[in-house]
Amino acid sequence: MSVTTEGDIVAASGGAAFPHLVWLRTATGEAKSLGEITGAVRYPAVSPDSGRLAFSRRELGSWHLFVREFFTGIERRLTSGACNATSPAWEDPHTLFYVTDCGRGYGLNAVARIVLDK
């Protein structure tokens, strides 16, 4: 779950086999599926300026980190390989921390950092 600067909530919902993201507008109580973000997705993190959404998507059995621009809908894949990148957290509007087992073995997680284009 993550909270926007306006107080809205973005959260993962659904079963473990096919989680998806939902947006809850706290002012109205309206819940909306973010169906335009396809695939099995979870671990949402809204950037401090609410302009980007980081999340993990399962592809070919591994969780990969993505960033989506809210206003344009453009997505960018940040990780690849037969390993997992989950639990993103923003340091600032251009820098993400996340948990990864890449190069370490399943269950041996480490924190990684990635700087996005400014």
N, C-alpha and C positions, 0 to 999 in steps of 0.2 A: 504494500500500500504506500501511496505517496500523496502529498497535499500540495495544491497549487498556491500561488500567492493570493488568489481570491478565496481560498479556503475550500475549494472543490477537492474531491478525493478521486484518485485513480487507483484501482485495485485489481488484482487477479481474482478470477471467479471460475467456478466449474470444477470438475473432477481432475484428478492427477493425470489422466490420460490425455485430456485436451483442455487445459486452462485457457482462458481468454481474458481480455481486459475490459473493464467497465469504468464509466465516468459517473460520479454522483455529484450533482449540483446541490450543494448544501443549502443554498438560498431557497430553492424550490422543492427539494426532495426528489427531483427527477433523476432516474438512473438510465443511462444510455450505454449500450454495448458499443465498444470500439471495434466493430466488425471489419473496418478497413485495415486494421492491423491483423493480418492473417496468420494462420498456423497456431501451434501450441505456444502460447506466450505467458510469461509471468515475470515477477520481480520488477515492477514499474518504478521509475524514479524521475520525477519532474525536476527540471533544472531550476536553479534559484530565480531566474527571470521568467519562468514558465514558458519559455520558447521552445524547449526540446523535451522529449521523453526518451529516456534510456530504458531498455528492457531486455530480457533474454528470450530467445526463440529456440525451440528444439528443432534441429534439422539433422537427419540421419543419426539419431540417437544421442546427440550432444547438444548442450545448451550454449548458444552463441550470443554475444552482446551486440545490440543494435542501438542506434540513435535515430529518432524520427523528429523532423522539424514539424511543430504543430501547425504552422500556417501554410506550408507548402505541401506537406505530406511526404516529402522526400525522406527515404530511409537510407541509412548507411550501416553496413555491417562492419563491426570493429574487430571481431575475432574469428578464427577458423581453426580447423584441426579436429582430431578425434579426442577432444577434451572439453571441459565445461568452464563457462564464464558466467557467473551469476551475481546477484545481489549488488547491482550498481548503486553508487552513492556519489552525489556531486560535491566536489570541493568548491568549485566556482562555476560560472556558466560555460567554461571551456574545458574543465578537467574532471575526469571520472575516476573513482576508485572502484574496484570490483574484486570478487573472489574467484580464483581460478585453480584448477588442478592440472593445468597444462604443464607438461614436462616434469610432473611430480608424482603421478599415479593417483588413482581414484581415492578420494577421501583425504588426501594430503594437500589441503588447500593452502593457498598463500594469497596475500593482498597484492594486487597489481594496480598500476596507475596509467592512464592514457590521456594525452592532451589532444583535444580536437582543434581543428582550424578555427581561427578567430574571425 
